[in-house]
């Protein structure tokens, strides 16, 4: 661990990590973001950050990708939910993320609406 000017201890960023979901060895370097925090193949993450890149969270549980959101400039973010503590976080996508998985997350609300589709016809 290293110490910052604020006195908070942070874990050093590893060169790679093993995905807790699909077990893929993943490089920590990611095109388009300075802090890779999810697997580019299955999009699952690990609860290690309080703020992006600080590695200060003590939870360490798996985080499920549950949705896609966008910033005002159109940049996509993956929304994760921690399976242990239910904390939500949003993380920038990386240039090598699985495009099919990203699209599947984006259209999930259309594929599984929270109401019966036959009710829409009655409106």
N, C-alpha and C positions, 0 to 999 in steps of 0.2 A: 504494500500500500504506500501511497505517497501523500504528503501533506500539502494542502493548498494554502494560499495567503489568508483564507478565512478561518483556517484552523480545522476544517472538516477533513477527515480522512477519506480518500477515494481509492478504489481498487484500480490497479493498472489495467489497461485494455489488453486483453489477450490477442494473439495473432490469429487464432481461430477458436471455434467452439463446436461441440457436437450438439446437434438439434435433439432436444429431449422428446420430440414427437416422432420424427422419421429417422433419427439416428445418423443423419448425413453430417459429415465433417464440413464445416462452413468457414470460409475465410472471413476474417473481421473486416477486411477491406471491401467496400461496396461502392459501385459507381452511383454518383448522385447524392450520397449522404456521408457524413463524417462518422456516424455512429451506427454501424449495423447492429440491429438488435433483434432481428428475426431471420428465420431460415428462408432463403430465396425459393426453395422448392415447395414447402408446405405452408409457409407464412406464419408458423407458430413462433412464439417468443418465450423468453424466460424473464421473470420479474426480478430484474437486477438494478433498475434505475429509478431514482426519485425524480430527477430531471434528466433529460436526454444526455447520455454519455457519462453520467457521474458514477455509475455502478455503486450507489450508496444504499440501495434497498436491501434489506436483510431477508426478504421473503424467499426468493429463489424458486418459486413454483412455476409451473408451465402457464403460459398465457395463450388462450385460444383466440385466433383471428375471428372476429364476429361481424365486422362490417367494413365498408369503405366510406370515407368522407372526403371532402375536398376543401382546400383553402380558397380564398377569394380569387387567387391568381390561377386556379384550376389544378394546382398540384394535388395529387392523390395521397391519402394517408390511410394506413391500416389501423383499425380500432381493435385493440386486444382487451380481453377480460381475464384477470388472474383467476385460476381455478381454486386457489386457496383463500384469498382474501377479497375477491370480487372487485379489486381496483381496476378501473378502466384507464387505458392510455392510448394515445394516437401517435403513430410513428410514420415518418416519411417512407414511401416506397423507394426501393433501390432499382437501378437500371437493369439488374439481372434477376429481378423477381419474376416468378412464374406468371406470365400474362393470363393464362387460362384460369389459374386460381384467383387472381385479382378480379377478373370478370365474373367468376362464379360468386364471389363475395358481393360484388356490386349489384348483381341481379337477384340475389337471394330474396329481397323483399317482394320482387315481382313473382318469383317462383313459389314462394310460400307466404302469401298475404295473410295478415292477421284477422281476416274476415272471410266468409264464404263468397266466392266469386259470383255465385248465382244471385247474391244480394245486389251486386252492382247493376245488373240488368233491370232491377226494379226501380232504380233511381231514375 
